[in-house]
Amino acid sequence: VLLEKKRVLLKKRMTPIGRFSLKSETASNPSIPTFFMALSSNPTTPSNAILHNQNNDGQSSMTVKEFESLWYERNIPTLHPRFHSKVSSIDGYFDFIPVEMKRHVKETLSLNMYREDLKKRVETFVSSAIDVKDKLWELQISSGELGSSGAISRKKVEEIYKEKDPKSERIKPLNESLLLFRCHHSLGDGVSLTAALGDLFDEAQLIKDMIQKEIQKRKDKLRKTGFLKKLLRKIQKILWFVFGSIQALMKHAYLVLSATTNPFLQVIDKSSFDGLACGRTISWCDVASVEEVKQVAKKLGGKNATVNDVFVSCVSAAVARQLAEHRRNTIKNKSGSETKSSSK
């Protein structure tokens, strides 16, 4: 009896978040994380010297070929093979595809329109779907004069020029390279994408050393802690978890019972679901540096507060203001329609 040998195919399984992103996205609201990186061609900066194969005058910019060389030099296809995969026909799995950078990376023109062109490109990226059966990420590379795209603020551009030559009044204009990246959420979350970028820009070892140093520091501190203090700390954590969970559940139950309507429905009713016409727009401004945000976090939240806490607080306040505005408009429209009907 001859037994036919079955072909075994190895497939990489998605994370639960990746599978959820495929199920929960819609045609008008795809799950597409998007971000950009602006690299100045300042030859005095070590990181830029690594990324740019440039002359000492700092006039060159990153090209697709340079990015491709960096991609292979850092061995990204082996370290992060999911970047060369697509969604499989089998639910919840990836299929590997050939390593072809031209499938993912393109060079585009950079218009000298401070932030306007960049905003429109980001809006298009977050609003248009990716064919996940073909690829999971895309990258656009564009070059121009330093600060022309608006990715680097005008204030930062002035600092770069002063750092280059503080005494000279006439300096040759530097260039910048803008890397606009988007991917499907099934490819990875923020942590895994950050790890891949760390490997790409050769910062992984530095970050790893910092983490190991911090872990060792905490271990040494823990060894010096007495038994009674350790026990009290564990009891404190358990009590914090139990009472914190009860408080959170009670707060959630109160919000569910007290809310008569879903506030987001007021926004959805006013929106159009015809692709880019859904009203998804991008905007940002230069508020504060990272160091200033850290100071705000420590001032308002103490030593345990982080930059993420400040960011989430700002986003929560913005969403609350937007919902309040929609409520006011809804009440205003209802009162106006009632006045018309009563006059008739």
C-alpha positions as CSV (number, residue, x, y, z in Angstrom):
1,V,0.0,0.0,0.0
2,L,1.4,3.3,-1.0
3,L,0.7,6.2,1.2
4,E,0.7,9.6,-0.4
5,K,2.9,12.1,1.5
6,K,1.0,15.2,2.5
7,R,2.6,18.6,2.1
8,V,3.0,20.4,5.4
9,L,2.8,24.2,5.3
10,L,4.0,26.2,8.3
11,K,1.9,29.3,8.9
12,K,2.3,32.0,11.6
13,R,-0.8,32.5,13.7
14,M,-2.1,36.1,14.4
15,T,-2.4,37.6,17.8
16,P,-6.0,37.9,19.3
17,I,-5.8,41.7,18.7
18,G,-4.8,41.0,15.1
19,R,-7.7,38.7,14.5
20,F,-10.1,41.2,16.2
21,S,-8.9,44.0,14.0
22,L,-9.8,42.1,10.9
23,K,-13.3,41.3,12.2
24,S,-14.1,44.7,13.6
25,E,-12.9,47.1,10.8
26,T,-15.3,48.5,8.2
27,A,-14.9,49.7,4.7
28,S,-15.1,53.4,5.9
29,N,-13.1,52.8,9.1
30,P,-10.2,50.4,8.3
31,S,-7.8,49.5,11.1
32,I,-4.7,51.2,9.8
33,P,-2.1,52.6,12.2
34,T,-0.2,55.4,10.5
35,F,2.9,57.4,11.6
36,F,5.7,59.4,10.0
37,M,9.4,60.0,10.7
38,A,11.3,63.0,9.6
39,L,15.1,62.7,9.3
40,S,17.2,65.8,8.9
41,S,20.3,65.5,6.7
42,N,22.4,67.3,9.4
43,P,25.8,65.5,9.2
44,T,26.6,66.5,12.8
45,T,24.0,64.1,14.1
46,P,25.3,60.5,14.5
47,S,21.9,58.8,13.8
48,N,21.4,60.7,10.6
49,A,25.0,59.9,9.5
50,I,24.0,56.2,9.8
51,L,20.7,56.6,7.9
52,H,22.1,58.8,5.1
53,N,24.9,57.9,2.8
54,Q,25.7,61.6,2.4
55,N,28.5,64.1,1.9
56,N,29.7,66.4,4.6
57,D,27.6,69.3,3.3
58,G,24.4,67.5,4.4
59,Q,22.6,68.1,1.0
60,S,21.6,64.5,0.3
61,S,18.4,62.7,1.3
62,M,17.3,59.1,1.9
63,T,16.3,57.2,-1.2
64,V,14.4,53.9,-1.7
65,K,17.6,52.1,-2.5
66,E,19.2,53.4,0.8
67,F,16.2,52.2,2.8
68,E,16.3,48.8,1.1
69,S,20.0,48.5,1.8
70,L,19.4,49.4,5.4
71,W,16.5,46.9,5.6
72,Y,18.7,44.0,4.5
73,E,21.8,45.2,6.4
74,R,19.8,45.1,9.7
75,N,18.5,41.7,8.7
76,I,14.8,42.7,9.2
77,P,13.4,39.9,7.0
78,T,14.9,37.3,9.4
79,L,14.3,39.2,12.6
80,H,10.7,40.2,11.8
81,P,9.4,37.8,9.0
82,R,5.8,39.0,9.5
83,F,6.7,42.2,7.5
84,H,6.9,39.9,4.5
85,S,3.6,38.2,4.9
86,K,-0.1,38.5,4.0
87,V,-3.4,37.4,5.5
88,S,-3.9,33.8,4.7
89,S,-7.1,32.2,3.3
90,I,-7.2,30.2,6.5
91,D,-8.8,32.4,9.2
92,G,-6.3,33.8,11.8
93,Y,-3.1,33.0,10.0
94,F,-0.4,34.6,7.8
95,D,1.1,33.4,4.5
96,F,4.7,34.4,3.8
97,I,5.4,36.2,0.6
98,P,8.6,36.8,-1.3
99,V,10.9,39.6,0.0
100,E,10.3,42.3,-2.5
101,M,10.7,45.9,-1.2
102,K,9.2,47.4,-4.4
103,R,5.9,45.8,-3.2
104,H,6.0,48.0,-0.1
105,V,8.2,51.0,-0.5
106,K,7.6,53.9,-3.0
107,E,9.2,57.3,-3.5
108,T,6.8,60.3,-4.0
109,L,7.1,64.0,-4.6
110,S,7.3,66.4,-1.6
111,L,5.2,69.5,-2.1
112,N,6.5,72.7,-0.5
113,M,3.2,73.2,1.5
114,Y,3.8,73.4,5.2
115,R,1.8,70.6,6.8
116,E,-1.1,70.8,4.3
117,D,0.2,68.2,1.9
118,L,1.3,65.9,4.8
119,K,-2.1,66.2,6.5
120,K,-3.9,65.1,3.3
121,R,-1.5,62.2,2.8
122,V,-2.0,61.0,6.3
123,E,-5.8,61.3,6.0
124,T,-5.7,59.2,2.8
125,F,-3.5,56.6,4.5
126,V,-5.8,56.2,7.6
127,S,-9.0,56.3,5.6
128,S,-8.2,53.9,2.7
129,A,-8.0,50.2,3.1
130,I,-5.0,47.9,2.5
131,D,-5.4,44.8,0.4
132,V,-4.3,42.4,3.2
133,K,-4.3,39.5,0.8
134,D,-1.4,41.1,-1.0
135,K,0.6,43.0,1.7
136,L,0.3,44.3,5.2
137,W,2.3,47.6,5.1
138,E,3.3,50.5,2.9
139,L,6.0,53.2,3.1
140,Q,6.2,56.4,1.2
141,I,9.6,58.3,1.1
142,S,9.8,61.9,0.0
143,S,12.5,64.5,0.2
144,G,12.7,68.2,0.3
145,E,14.2,71.2,2.1
146,L,14.4,70.9,5.8
147,G,11.1,72.0,7.4
148,S,9.1,72.3,4.1
149,S,6.8,69.4,4.9
150,G,6.0,70.6,8.4
151,A,6.9,67.2,9.9
152,I,9.8,69.1,11.6
153,S,8.5,72.3,13.2
154,R,9.9,75.7,12.2
155,K,11.2,76.1,15.8
156,K,13.1,72.9,15.6
157,V,14.5,73.8,12.1
158,E,15.9,77.0,13.6
159,E,17.6,75.0,16.4
160,I,19.1,72.6,13.8
161,Y,20.6,75.4,11.8
162,K,22.0,77.2,14.9
163,E,23.5,73.9,16.0
164,K,25.1,73.4,12.6
165,D,26.8,76.9,12.5
166,P,25.7,79.4,15.2
167,K,27.9,82.2,13.8
168,S,27.1,82.0,10.1
169,E,24.2,83.9,8.8
170,R,24.1,82.4,5.4
171,I,24.0,78.6,5.5
172,K,23.2,76.2,2.6
173,P,19.7,74.8,3.1
174,L,19.7,71.2,4.5
175,N,17.4,68.5,3.3
176,E,15.0,66.3,5.1
177,S,13.7,62.8,4.4
178,L,10.0,62.0,5.3
179,L,9.1,58.4,5.9
180,L,5.3,58.0,5.9
181,F,4.4,54.5,7.1
182,R,1.1,52.6,7.5
183,C,0.2,49.0,8.2
184,H,-2.8,46.9,9.0
185,H,-3.3,46.4,12.7
186,S,-3.1,42.6,12.3
187,L,0.6,43.1,11.5
188,G,1.4,44.2,15.1
189,D,0.7,46.6,17.9
190,G,2.6,49.7,19.0
191,V,5.1,47.7,21.1
192,S,6.1,45.2,18.4
193,L,6.3,47.9,15.7
194,T,8.5,49.9,18.0
195,A,10.8,46.9,18.4
196,A,11.1,46.4,14.7
197,L,11.9,50.1,14.2
198,G,14.5,49.8,16.9
199,D,16.2,46.9,15.0
200,L,15.9,48.9,11.8
201,F,17.6,52.0,13.1
202,D,20.1,50.1,15.2
203,E,18.8,51.2,18.6
204,A,17.7,47.8,19.7
205,Q,20.9,46.9,21.6
206,L,20.9,50.3,23.3
207,I,17.3,49.9,24.4
208,K,18.0,46.3,25.5
209,D,20.9,47.4,27.6
210,M,18.8,50.1,29.2
211,I,16.1,47.6,30.1
212,Q,18.6,45.1,31.5
213,K,20.2,47.9,33.5
214,E,16.9,48.9,35.0
215,I,15.9,45.3,35.7
216,Q,19.2,44.7,37.5
217,K,18.8,47.9,39.5
218,R,15.3,46.8,40.7
219,K,16.6,43.3,41.5
220,D,19.4,44.8,43.6
221,K,16.9,47.1,45.4
222,L,14.6,44.2,46.0
223,R,17.4,42.1,47.6
224,K,18.1,44.9,50.1
225,T,14.4,45.0,51.1
226,G,13.5,43.2,54.4
227,F,11.1,40.3,54.6
228,L,8.4,42.3,56.5
229,K,8.5,45.1,54.0
230,K,8.2,42.7,51.1
231,L,5.2,41.0,52.8
232,L,3.5,44.4,53.4
233,R,4.1,45.4,49.8
234,K,2.5,42.2,48.5
235,I,-0.5,42.7,50.8
236,Q,-0.8,46.3,49.6
237,K,-0.8,45.2,46.0
238,I,-3.5,42.6,46.6
239,L,-5.7,45.1,48.5
240,W,-5.1,47.7,45.7
241,F,-6.1,45.2,43.0
242,V,-9.2,43.9,44.9
243,F,-10.6,47.3,45.9
244,G,-9.5,48.9,42.7
245,S,-11.4,46.3,40.7
246,I,-14.5,46.7,42.8
247,Q,-14.3,50.5,42.4
248,A,-13.9,50.2,38.6
249,L,-16.8,47.8,38.3
250,M,-19.1,50.1,40.4
251,K,-18.1,53.1,38.3
252,H,-18.7,51.3,35.1
253,A,-22.1,50.0,36.3
254,Y,-23.1,53.6,37.3
255,L,-22.1,54.9,33.9
256,V,-24.0,52.2,32.1
257,L,-27.2,52.7,34.2
258,S,-27.1,56.5,34.1
259,A,-26.5,56.8,30.4
260,T,-29.9,57.0,28.6
261,T,-28.4,57.0,25.1
262,N,-25.1,56.1,23.5
263,P,-23.2,59.5,23.1
264,F,-21.3,58.2,20.1
265,L,-24.6,57.6,18.2
266,Q,-25.0,61.3,17.9
267,V,-21.7,61.5,16.1
268,I,-22.4,58.5,13.9
269,D,-25.8,59.9,12.8
270,K,-24.2,63.0,11.6
271,S,-21.4,61.2,9.7
272,S,-21.3,59.9,6.2
273,F,-20.0,56.4,5.5
274,D,-18.9,56.9,1.9
275,G,-15.2,56.2,2.3
276,L,-13.1,59.4,2.5
277,A,-16.3,61.4,2.9
278,C,-16.7,60.1,6.5
279,G,-15.0,63.3,7.9
280,R,-11.8,61.7,9.2
281,T,-9.3,64.5,9.4
282,I,-5.8,65.0,10.8
283,S,-4.5,68.0,12.7
284,W,-1.7,68.7,15.2
285,C,0.2,71.6,16.7
286,D,3.5,72.2,18.6
287,V,2.5,72.3,22.2
288,A,5.4,71.1,24.3
289,S,8.6,69.0,24.2
290,V,8.8,65.6,25.7
291,E,10.8,67.0,28.7
292,E,8.1,69.5,29.4
293,V,5.4,66.8,29.2
294,K,7.4,64.8,31.7
295,Q,7.5,67.7,34.1
296,V,3.7,68.2,33.8
297,A,3.2,64.4,34.5
298,K,5.3,64.6,37.7
299,K,3.7,67.9,38.8
300,L,0.1,66.7,38.4
301,G,0.4,62.9,38.9
302,G,3.5,62.4,41.1
303,K,6.4,60.1,40.4
304,N,4.2,57.3,39.0
305,A,2.7,59.4,36.3
306,T,4.0,58.9,32.8
307,V,3.9,60.7,29.4
308,N,1.2,58.3,28.3
309,D,-1.0,59.4,31.2
310,V,-0.8,63.0,30.1
311,F,-1.5,62.0,26.5
312,V,-4.6,59.9,27.5
313,S,-5.8,62.7,29.6
314,C,-5.6,65.2,26.7
315,V,-7.3,62.8,24.3
316,S,-10.1,62.1,26.9
317,A,-10.6,65.8,27.4
318,A,-10.8,66.4,23.6
319,V,-13.3,63.6,23.1
320,A,-15.4,64.9,26.0
321,R,-15.5,68.4,24.5
322,Q,-16.4,67.0,21.1
323,L,-19.3,65.0,22.5
324,A,-20.5,68.0,24.5
325,E,-20.5,70.0,21.3
326,H,-22.6,67.4,19.5
327,R,-25.0,67.3,22.4
328,R,-25.4,71.1,22.2
329,N,-26.0,71.0,18.5
330,T,-28.5,68.2,18.9
331,I,-30.5,70.1,21.5
332,K,-30.3,73.3,19.4
333,N,-31.6,71.5,16.3
334,K,-34.4,69.9,18.3
335,S,-35.5,73.2,19.8
336,G,-35.4,74.8,16.4
337,S,-37.6,72.1,14.8
338,E,-40.0,72.3,17.7
339,T,-40.3,76.1,17.3
340,K,-41.0,75.7,13.6
341,S,-43.7,73.1,14.2
342,S,-45.4,75.2,16.9
343,S,-45.4,78.3,14.7
344,K,-47.2,76.3,12.0
